[in-house]
Amino acid sequence: MTITQLEYIIAVDTYRSFVMAANKCFVTQPTLSMQIQKLEDTLGVKLFDRSHQPVIPTEIGEEIIAQARVLLAESEKIKEIISDRQKELSGELKVGIIPTVSPYILPKILNGFIQKYPQVKLIVWEQTTEQIIQQLKQGTLDCGILSTPLHESTLTEIPVFYENFVAYASKNSKLYKKKTISPDDIDMEEIWVLNEGHCMREQVLNICQRRKATKGFQHFEYNTGSVETLKRMVDMNNGATILPELALAEMSDRQRDRVRYFKSPEPAREVSIVMHRNFLKRRMIEALKNEILDFVPKRLRTKKKKEIMEI
């Protein structure tokens, strides 16, 4: 049994394809298949059901692959020990970030991080919470920047900041006529929300204390994953929406006039850096966390007087 063989079976499990796994491992498909066959012969068990498309692990294969992930993570810690002894951080850091956080955090911290750590290659994917969770479990991402808590036993969460939600209303909205608002003031018939698959949609529906699916306006159904698009829909088509507080940073005075804050306790979300419980690259992840903390206002670092909206 070799480390390379373990890498190969993990790749097949991740991509559910021998061809794609070979491409990702930078070897030919026959080479990868031969090494996996050798491992199966050594163990005396079949790891994959090759008759199934896409390829799936056998029952015992699932257990062996899970242990292979642990062994591979432990072997990577040897490299991490060496890296920790070096003065300068180096290597790749693969990060997933949800679309409702990315535009308000990433542009602000990117240049600073790159300048401080020029030997680190930062690779970022903007994806939904479910996609990031899956890739953290598979080991294809080092960490994710997500709204938490997730209630996932295999993941570790490090809260970074707590961001209030605010209402953004057109002049014909009932919300616009109030100085401060409560969830009871929200009329779901006029609220623009994100489409299915985005955790902020569920958080907004939690604020509104309604779990039923909503179509926004009765005569129109609109699906988007962009908070900025929701804001523009209010600007151009009336109604209201719920925004994360960091979305206010670059608003014009006219737009800020449309913002309405909630009464205390203000609904908020917890934003965390999330890793697999056997996570590596601790120094790089810590550096990323510190870069975010340097950017976010101090008042966002405490959840005092905030009601955290769970997913």
C-alpha positions in Angstrom: 0.0 0.0 0.0 1.4 3.4 -1.0 0.5 7.0 -0.6 0.1 7.3 -4.3 -2.4 4.5 -4.4 -4.4 6.2 -1.6 -4.3 9.4 -3.6 -5.7 7.6 -6.6 -8.6 5.9 -4.8 -9.5 9.2 -3.1 -9.5 10.9 -6.6 -11.8 8.3 -8.1 -14.2 8.6 -5.1 -14.1 12.4 -5.5 -14.7 12.6 -9.2 -16.6 9.3 -9.6 -14.7 8.7 -12.9 -11.4 6.9 -13.6 -10.7 9.2 -16.5 -11.3 12.4 -14.6 -9.4 11.1 -11.6 -6.4 10.3 -13.8 -6.5 13.8 -15.3 -6.6 15.4 -11.9 -3.7 13.2 -10.8 -1.7 14.0 -14.0 -1.3 10.3 -14.9 -2.8 8.1 -17.7 -6.0 6.3 -17.0 -4.4 2.8 -17.4 -1.7 3.8 -14.9 -4.3 4.9 -12.3 -6.4 1.8 -12.9 -3.4 -0.5 -12.6 -2.4 1.0 -9.3 -5.9 0.8 -7.9 -6.1 -2.9 -9.0 -2.8 -3.6 -7.3 -4.2 -2.1 -4.1 -7.4 -4.1 -4.3 -5.3 -7.3 -4.8 -3.2 -6.4 -1.8 -6.3 -5.8 0.4 -8.3 -8.7 -1.1 -11.4 -6.6 -1.6 -13.0 -4.6 -4.4 -13.0 -0.8 -3.7 -15.2 0.3 -6.6 -18.3 -1.0 -8.4 -17.0 -0.5 -12.0 -20.3 -1.6 -13.5 -22.0 1.5 -12.2 -21.8 4.8 -14.0 -20.7 7.0 -12.5 -18.3 4.8 -10.6 -19.3 4.3 -6.9 -17.4 2.8 -4.0 -18.4 -0.6 -2.7 -19.7 -0.7 0.9 -16.2 -1.7 2.3 -14.6 0.6 -0.2 -16.4 3.6 1.4 -14.9 2.7 4.8 -11.4 2.2 3.3 -11.5 5.4 1.4 -12.6 7.3 4.5 -9.6 6.0 6.3 -7.4 6.7 3.3 -8.4 10.4 3.6 -7.4 10.4 7.3 -4.0 8.8 6.5 -3.3 11.2 3.6 -4.2 14.2 5.8 -1.8 12.9 8.5 1.0 12.4 5.9 0.5 16.0 4.7 1.1 17.2 8.3 4.8 16.2 7.8 5.0 18.9 5.1 3.2 21.3 7.4 5.7 20.8 10.2 8.4 21.8 7.7 6.4 24.7 6.5 5.8 25.9 10.0 9.5 26.1 10.6 10.0 28.3 7.6 9.6 32.1 8.0 7.6 32.7 4.9 4.2 31.0 4.1 4.2 29.2 0.7 2.0 26.9 -1.2 -1.6 26.8 -2.4 -4.7 27.8 -0.4 -7.9 26.6 -2.0 -10.9 28.6 -0.6 -14.7 28.4 -1.2 -16.8 31.4 -0.5 -20.5 32.0 -0.7 -21.8 34.6 -3.2 -23.5 36.7 -0.5 -20.2 37.3 1.2 -17.7 37.2 -1.7 -18.3 40.7 -3.3 -18.1 42.5 0.1 -15.0 40.7 1.5 -12.8 39.4 -1.3 -12.0 42.6 -3.2 -11.1 44.3 0.0 -8.6 41.7 1.3 -7.1 40.2 -1.8 -4.3 42.7 -2.6 -3.3 42.9 1.1 -3.1 39.2 1.4 -1.1 38.8 -1.8 1.4 41.5 -0.8 2.0 40.0 2.6 2.2 36.4 1.4 3.7 36.5 -2.1 4.6 32.8 -2.0 1.0 31.7 -1.4 -1.2 31.0 -4.4 -4.8 31.8 -3.4 -7.3 29.8 -5.4 -10.9 30.9 -4.8 -14.2 29.4 -5.9 -17.5 31.2 -5.4 -20.1 28.5 -4.7 -23.2 27.7 -2.7 -23.0 26.5 0.9 -23.9 22.9 -0.1 -21.2 22.8 -2.8 -18.5 24.1 -0.4 -19.5 21.7 2.4 -19.2 18.7 -0.1 -15.8 19.8 -1.3 -14.5 20.4 2.2 -15.5 16.8 3.1 -13.9 15.5 -0.1 -10.7 17.5 0.6 -10.7 19.5 -2.7 -11.0 22.7 -0.7 -8.8 23.7 2.2 -11.4 26.0 3.8 -14.6 27.8 3.2 -16.0 31.2 4.1 -19.6 30.5 5.0 -22.6 31.6 7.1 -22.8 29.3 10.2 -23.6 27.3 12.2 -23.8 24.4 9.8 -24.3 21.5 12.3 -21.8 19.3 10.4 -19.9 17.0 12.8 -17.0 16.5 10.4 -16.3 20.2 10.0 -14.6 22.8 12.2 -16.0 26.4 12.4 -14.1 29.4 13.4 -16.4 32.4 13.7 -14.9 35.6 12.3 -17.6 38.3 12.4 -21.3 38.8 12.9 -23.1 40.8 10.3 -26.5 42.5 10.7 -29.3 42.2 8.1 -31.0 45.4 7.0 -34.0 46.1 4.8 -33.7 48.0 1.5 -37.0 49.5 0.4 -38.4 51.5 -2.5 -40.4 54.7 -1.7 -43.7 52.9 -2.3 -42.9 50.2 0.3 -44.5 50.2 3.7 -41.0 49.7 5.2 -39.7 53.0 3.7 -42.2 54.9 5.8 -40.8 53.6 9.1 -37.6 54.7 10.9 -36.9 51.2 12.3 -38.6 48.0 11.5 -39.4 44.6 13.0 -40.0 41.2 11.2 -43.7 41.7 11.7 -43.5 44.8 9.4 -42.4 42.7 6.4 -44.9 41.9 3.7 -43.7 38.8 1.8 -45.7 39.9 -1.3 -43.2 42.7 -1.9 -39.9 41.1 -0.8 -37.3 40.1 -3.4 -35.4 37.0 -2.2 -32.5 34.8 -3.5 -33.4 31.5 -5.2 -33.2 28.1 -3.7 -29.8 26.8 -2.7 -28.5 30.0 -1.0 -28.3 30.0 2.7 -29.2 33.7 2.9 -32.6 32.9 1.4 -33.4 30.7 4.4 -32.1 33.3 6.8 -34.3 35.9 5.2 -37.3 33.6 5.5 -36.4 33.0 9.1 -36.5 36.7 9.7 -39.9 36.9 8.1 -41.0 33.9 10.2 -42.4 32.2 7.2 -41.0 29.0 5.7 -43.4 28.8 2.7 -41.8 29.4 -0.8 -42.3 32.9 -2.0 -42.4 34.2 -5.6 -41.8 37.8 -4.7 -44.6 39.6 -6.6 -47.6 37.5 -7.3 -47.4 38.2 -11.0 -43.7 37.6 -11.4 -41.2 34.9 -10.4 -37.5 35.9 -10.5 -34.6 33.6 -9.6 -31.1 35.1 -8.8 -28.2 34.2 -6.7 -26.9 37.8 -6.5 -27.6 40.2 -3.6 -26.6 43.1 -5.9 -29.3 42.1 -8.4 -31.9 42.1 -5.6 -30.9 45.7 -4.8 -31.2 46.7 -8.4 -34.6 45.1 -8.7 -35.8 47.3 -5.8 -34.2 50.4 -7.5 -35.9 49.7 -10.8 -39.1 47.7 -9.9 -40.1 48.8 -6.4 -40.7 46.4 -3.5 -38.0 45.7 -0.9 -35.3 43.2 -0.1 -33.1 42.1 2.8 -29.3 42.8 2.6 -26.3 41.9 4.6 -24.8 45.0 6.3 -21.5 45.0 4.4 -23.5 45.6 1.2 -24.0 49.1 2.4 -20.4 50.1 2.1 -20.4 51.5 -1.4 -24.0 52.8 -1.6 -24.8 56.3 -2.7 -26.5 58.7 -0.4 -29.8 58.2 -2.3 -29.5 54.4 -1.8 -28.6 54.7 1.9 -31.9 56.7 2.3 -33.7 53.5 1.4 -32.0 51.4 4.2 -34.1 50.6 7.2 -32.5 49.0 10.3 -34.2 46.4 12.5 -35.0 47.0 16.1 -32.9 45.2 18.7 -32.1 42.3 18.8 -31.1 42.8 15.2 -31.2 39.8 12.9 -27.7 38.8 11.9 -25.6 36.1 10.4 -22.4 34.5 11.8 -19.7 34.3 9.1 -17.0 31.8 9.8 -14.0 30.1 8.2 -14.9 26.4 8.0 -12.5 23.5 7.6 -12.5 19.7 7.8 -11.9 18.6 11.3 -8.5 17.1 10.2 -7.6 20.4 8.4 -4.2 21.3 7.3 -2.5 24.6 6.3 -3.3 26.1 9.7 -0.9 29.1 9.3 -2.3 30.0 5.9 -5.9 29.8 7.1 -5.0 31.9 10.2 -3.4 34.5 8.0 -6.6 34.6 5.9 -8.7 35.0 9.0 -6.5 37.9 10.3 -6.8 39.6 6.9 -10.6 39.5 7.1 -10.5 40.8 10.7 -8.3 43.7 9.7 -11.0 44.7 7.2 -14.3 44.2 9.0 -15.4 47.0 11.5 -14.8 46.2 15.2 -18.5 46.3 15.9 -19.0 43.3 13.7 -16.7 41.1 15.8 -19.2 40.6 18.6 -22.7 39.1 18.4 -23.9 41.2 21.3 -27.6 42.3 20.8 -27.8 40.2 17.7 -30.2 37.4 16.9 -28.2 34.9 14.8 -30.2 33.5 11.9 -29.4 29.9 11.4 -29.6 28.2 8.0 
